[in-house]
Amino acid sequence: MSMTSADGKRQMSIAVNLQRWNRLDSSGKPQPHPIDDALRALTQVTLCG
């Protein structure tokens, strides 16, 4: 996936395979995992400074 900041000054590309690390709860809903927070933080720092 590639993204560009709204002003066009910052860009990032990341690749994630189709294997997900989230465990499912009893209803089949994926549960949060620390990797999700890390990817969110990386995106924030990269595109917003």
N, C-alpha and C positions, 0 to 999 in steps of 0.2 A: 504494500500500500504506500502510496506517495501523497504527501500533503504539502501545501504551500500556505504561509501565513497570509492574512487578509491584505497586507501591504506588499506582498510579493518579495520581501527581503529575506525570508527564512524558508528553508525547505527541509523535508526529512523523508526518508524512505525506510520502511521496515518490512521484514518478511516474517511471517509466522506460519508454521505448517498447520495442517488441518487437525492435528492431534491437540486436544484441549486438556488442560491440567486441572480443571475444575471437577470436583466431586459433585454428584447429584444427591439432593436430599430425597426423602421418602416420596415426595410427589414428582420427582424427576427434574426439579428446577436446579440449575447449576449454582453452586455456592461460591462466594468470593474466594479468591486466592491471592497471595501476595504479589504474584507476577502481574495480575491485572492492575494493581495499584502502581507497580513499577513502570509499566507501559504507559499508564495515564500520566505519571509524573514526568517521564521522558518526553512525551509529546508536549506537555505544558512548557517545560524548560526549553525545548528545541524551538517551538513555534512562537512562544511568548517572551522568551528571554529571561 
